[in-house]
Every structure is written in C-alpha cells, then in structure tokens.
Amino acid sequence: MLRSSDQEYKITRQIKLGKLVMDERFMPLADWINKKYHVELLNVITDTINDGTTRVQLIFEHQKAVDVFLLKNQLSQSSRKEKTIIKKYNELYRDDTEGSIFILFYAFEPLAREEAVGNIPVKTKDAFKVRYNELLWEVAIFGEHVTFFFFSNQALKKAELEKQTIAIKEAYYALLKPYDTFDYFSFENFHAIFDSKENFDRNYDSNWRSYYG
C-alpha cells in the first residue's frame, strides 16, 4: 500500500507540480500503457524486493484509471492485464530484469486528498473543536475521511433536522480547502461522516481499532 508519507508519493507529487519529470527510461512503457488502456500515468517507479523480484509501481492520477486494471469486484487486480504489462515490460527492459516481476497500481488523487486533510494545522483543528464543543464529542480523521461524533444518537438526529450537520461540514471544508493543493476536493466529494459517541461506545466497545477495522 502506498501512503502519502512514502517517497514514491513525494516524487510523484513533484512531477504533478511540474518540478520533476518521470524517469525518461520508463517513458516508452508509460506511453504504451496510456495508449492501450486509455489512461494517464503520472509516474513509474521500480525497485527490487525479496528474492530479486522486480516491483513496478504504476502511479496514475485518478482512481478511475486504477479501476481499469481491477476486476469487477474492485478488490483484485486483473491477472490478464497484469501479465500483458509484464510481457511489455520484458520486451522493453529484458536486459535489466532478473527474476519475477510484480506490478502494483496506485492512484495519486486519494493520497493527495489524505495529505490535504492531514495538513490542517493542529491549532486550527483544536480551535474548530472548541467552537463546536457543545455539539461534538470528537472529530476523528482516518485517511481523507473526517468523522464528526455527536454525544448521542438523539443529538445527531436533532442536528440533522436543524441542518447543523451541513453547517459543520461547510465550516470544516473551509478549513480544509487552503491545503487542497491540486483542487481535488469539492464540497460534494468531501467525506464528512456524522456519528455519535453512543454508537461508538455501544457497538465498537469504545475502541478505535474496531471502529476503523
């Protein structure tokens, strides 16, 4: 799994910003993949793992491009497409390749969105919590998802009826947007989730690992 803290992401971020370019050696592979599958690769990164296996990380901009290489259930890679890319990789780089090849497909956008959420300063988030401390028990972040916990189910229902949840989402979105470097967030696709401490305690034993498991 690629994370926004990984070097591969940081290099690709510089490419997206126009400060770096993809390794020229992999341009032929990228051009071939783009034309064959009608996608757009941002970066290709290779290294050697385990017993000499070549790991090829293909980093696309959007998740919809990665989905092209997944099975219909979106949970597994298409072995047919993976084998086709491995065959092409061998054609282009057979002199550099020893042992097996392992292809990984990643999307840049979800990681950039996660980074944007994570870049909101602690002081800013704390001030937000103070602002809504009479309504919210906690504001929890998991990846790009932000969950706003009311104290009880009844309080949550009341807030929804009075459209306080929309106001909370709008306020947090305003905090987030300055850190959305690539303009990937809109108000509609900002994953604001509303829940309650009552549900967290009752159904997840007050355990964050269980809640996000």
C-alpha positions, 0 to 999 in steps of 0.5 A: 500500500502506498501512503502519502508519507512514502517517497514514491508519493513525494516524487510523484507529487513533484512531477504533478507540480511540474518540478520533476519529470518521470524517469525518461527510461520508463517513458516508452512503457508509460506511453504504451500503457496510456495508449492501450488502456486509455489512461494517464500515468503520472509516474513509474517507479521500480525497485527490487524486493525479496528474492530479486523480484522486480516491483513496478509501481504504476502511479496514475492520477485518478482512481478511475484509471486504477479501476481499469486494471481491477476486476469487477469486484474492485478488490483484485487486480486483473491477472490478464492485464497484469501479465500483458504489462509484464510481457511489455515490460520484458520486451522493453527492459529484458536486459535489466530484469532478473527474476519475477516481476510484480506490478502494483497500481496506485492512484495519486488523487486519494493520497493527495486528498489524505495529505490535504486533510492531514495538513490542517494545522493542529491549532486550527483543528483544536480551535474548530473543536472548541467552537463546536464543543457543545455539539461534538464529542470528537472529530476523528480523521482516518485517511481523507475521511473526517468523522464528526461524533455527536454525544448521542444518537438523539443529538445527531438526529436533532442536528440533522433536522436543524441542518447543523450537520451541513453547517459543520461540514461547510465550516470544516471544508473551509478549513480544509480547502487552503491545503487542497493543493491540486483542487481535488476536493469539492464540497460534494466529494468531501467525506464528512461522516456524522456519528455519535459517541453512543454508537461508538461506545455501544457497538465498537466497545469504545475502541478505535481499532474496531471502529476503523477495522 
